[in-house]
Amino acid sequence: MKKLLLATTALVVMTAAATAADLPARTMAPAPLPVVAPVFTWSGFYAGINGGYVFNETSARLRGTTGLTAGQIAALPGRGSMDDEGFTIGGHVGGNMQFGMFVAGLEADIAYTDIARSRTFAVPAGVFTPLALGAGTLTLGSDLDFLGTVRGRVGLAFDRFMIYGTGGFAYGGVNDRYSTNFAGTAFDLSGGNNDDDVRVGYAVGVGAEYAFTTNLIAGVEYLYYDLGHDNITVGTAAQNATYRVNHTGDVIRGRLSFKF
């Protein structure tokens, strides 16, 4: 009986060992992969709106005369400022390419401005003698209806923050005008003269932007623009004075862009 019990026990132990050998080995579950946030890039196209303040620096300077004596020239206003300031609002489109920390891009924008300024000068009697004009006034004015640019941009990126310099072509809707008023004389120049056209020049500036999300970018920008000058001639073919009107200014504006 003892032998039978020992033999049975040995058989059970051997069967259990064989069954255990056939079971799969226990392994630990793999660790979850870390979630890596996507790396932000400034590369891509964008469009947005901008708005701020424009400081228009327009001045008129006497540049030449025809048929006037030294005394008559001295009686004319030599120079006058028509500086003005107002708001600007517009839109922009552009594209960037990022190379390491460096960003290069191209941008075009156009904005409405509410610049309109004039200045009136007193003109004594006898300036235009063939016309028998008495004392009167000369009013010079200049408007800037819109301002646009096409500029390159070169920046330095610190992850989602970027500073940049910019420069390129500028254009603007400029209306230079004059009118005269010599009341009670034999001749009146009050019909005036207008030179309304699109002037071109250049713009340079600096700016900074920050990407709050992958697509939403806000920034601030400063631009200096120069749209050249116009010549306005007051008087007649025999006696006249020519004024040069310069068109420069500064723009400070905020920007909001959506990157595609």
Residue pairs with C-beta under 8 A, 6 or more apart in sequence:
38 214
40 159
40 160
40 211
40 214
41 98
42 96
42 98
42 103
42 105
42 155
42 157
42 162
42 211
43 96
43 97
43 98
44 95
44 96
44 259
44 260
45 93
45 94
45 95
45 259
45 260
46 93
46 94
46 95
46 96
46 217
46 257
46 258
46 259
46 260
47 91
47 92
47 93
47 94
47 257
47 258
47 260
48 91
48 92
48 217
48 255
48 256
48 257
48 258
49 89
49 90
49 91
49 92
49 255
49 256
50 88
50 89
50 90
50 91
50 92
50 109
50 111
50 221
50 253
50 254
50 255
50 256
51 87
51 88
51 89
51 90
51 111
51 253
51 254
52 87
52 88
52 251
52 252
52 253
52 254
53 85
53 86
53 87
53 88
53 251
53 252
53 253
54 85
54 86
54 87
54 88
54 113
54 115
54 144
54 147
54 249
54 250
54 251
55 83
55 85
55 249
55 250
55 251
56 83
56 84
56 85
56 86
56 113
56 115
56 117
56 142
56 144
56 247
56 248
56 249
57 83
57 246
57 248
57 249
57 250
58 81
58 82
58 83
58 84
58 117
58 142
58 245
58 246
58 247
58 248
58 249
59 79
59 80
59 81
59 82
59 83
59 245
59 246
60 79
60 80
60 82
60 119
60 140
60 142
60 232
60 243
60 244
60 245
61 78
61 79
61 243
61 244
61 246
62 73
62 76
62 77
62 78
62 79
62 241
62 242
62 243
63 231
63 242
63 243
63 244
64 241
64 242
65 72
65 73
65 76
65 240
65 241
65 242
66 235
66 237
66 238
66 239
66 240
66 241
66 242
67 238
67 239
67 240
68 76
68 127
68 239
68 240
68 241
72 126
72 127
72 128
72 129
72 239
73 241
75 123
75 124
75 126
75 127
76 123
76 127
76 138
76 241
77 121
77 122
77 123
77 138
80 119
80 121
80 140
81 119
82 117
82 118
82 119
82 140
82 141
82 142
82 245
83 117
84 115
84 116
84 117
85 115
86 113
86 114
86 115
87 113
87 114
88 111
88 112
88 113
88 114
88 147
88 251
88 253
89 111
89 112
90 109
90 110
90 111
90 112
90 146
90 147
90 148
91 109
91 110
91 111
92 107
92 108
92 109
92 255
92 257
93 107
93 108
93 109
94 105
94 106
94 107
94 108
94 153
95 105
95 106
95 107
96 103
96 104
96 105
96 153
96 155
97 103
97 104
97 105
98 157
101 156
101 157
101 158
102 154
102 155
102 156
102 157
103 153
103 154
103 155
103 156
103 157
103 162
103 164
104 152
104 153
104 154
104 155
105 152
105 153
105 155
106 150
106 151
106 152
106 153
107 149
107 150
107 151
107 152
107 153
107 166
108 148
108 149
108 150
108 151
109 148
109 149
110 146
110 147
110 148
111 146
111 147
111 148
111 253
112 145
112 146
113 144
113 145
113 146
113 147
115 142
115 143
115 144
115 145
116 141
116 143
116 144
117 141
117 142
117 143
118 139
118 140
118 141
118 142
118 177
119 139
119 140
119 141
120 137
120 138
120 139
121 137
121 138
121 139
121 140
122 135
122 136
122 137
123 135
123 136
123 137
123 138
123 180
123 182
124 135
125 133
125 134
125 135
126 133
127 133
128 187
128 235
128 236
128 239
129 239
130 236
130 238
130 239
131 182
131 185
131 186
131 187
131 236
131 239
132 185
132 186
132 187
133 182
133 185
133 186
133 187
134 182
134 184
134 185
135 182
136 180
136 181
136 182
136 183
136 185
137 180
137 181
138 178
138 179
138 180
138 234
139 178
139 179
139 180
139 181
139 192
140 176
140 177
140 178
140 232
140 243
140 245
141 175
141 176
141 177
141 178
142 174
142 175
142 176
142 177
142 245
142 247
143 174
143 175
143 177
144 172
144 173
144 174
144 247
144 249
145 172
145 173
145 174
145 175
146 172
146 173
147 170
147 171
147 172
147 173
147 225
147 251
148 170
148 171
148 172
149 168
149 169
149 170
149 171
149 203
149 223
149 225
150 168
150 169
151 166
151 167
151 168
151 169
151 203
152 166
152 167
152 168
153 164
153 165
153 166
153 207
154 164
154 165
154 166
155 162
155 163
155 164
155 165
156 162
156 163
156 164
160 210
160 211
160 212
161 208
161 209
161 210
161 211
162 208
162 209
162 210
163 206
163 207
163 208
164 206
164 207
164 208
164 209
165 204
165 205
165 206
166 203
166 204
166 205
166 206
166 207
166 221
166 223
167 202
167 203
167 204
167 205
168 202
168 203
169 200
169 202
169 203
170 200
170 201
170 202
170 203
170 225
170 226
170 227
171 198
171 199
171 200
171 201
171 227
172 198
172 199
172 201
172 225
172 227
172 247
173 196
173 197
173 198
174 195
174 196
174 197
174 198
174 199
174 227
174 230
174 247
175 194
175 195
175 196
176 194
176 195
176 196
176 230
176 232
176 245
177 192
177 193
177 194
177 195
177 196
177 232
178 192
178 193
178 232
178 234
178 243
179 189
179 190
179 191
179 192
179 193
180 188
180 189
180 190
180 192
180 234
181 188
181 189
181 190
182 188
182 189
182 190
189 234
189 235
193 232
193 233
193 234
195 230
195 232
199 227
199 228
199 230
199 247
200 227
200 228
201 225
201 226
201 227
201 228
201 247
202 225
202 226
203 223
203 224
203 225
203 226
204 223
204 224
205 221
205 222
205 223
205 224
205 251
206 221
206 222
207 219
207 220
207 221
207 222
207 255
208 219
208 220
208 221
209 217
209 218
209 219
209 255
209 257
210 217
210 218
210 219
211 217
211 259
212 218
214 259
215 258
215 259
215 260
216 256
216 257
216 258
216 259
217 255
217 256
217 257
217 258
217 259
218 254
218 255
218 256
218 257
219 254
219 255
219 257
220 252
220 253
220 254
220 255
221 251
221 252
221 253
221 254
221 255
222 250
222 251
222 252
223 250
223 251
223 253
224 248
224 249
224 250
224 251
225 248
225 249
225 250
225 251
226 247
226 248
227 247
227 248
228 246
228 247
229 244
229 245
229 246
229 247
230 244
230 245
230 247
231 242
231 243
231 244
231 245
232 242
232 243
232 244
232 245
233 240
233 241
233 242
233 243
234 240
234 241
234 242
234 243
235 241
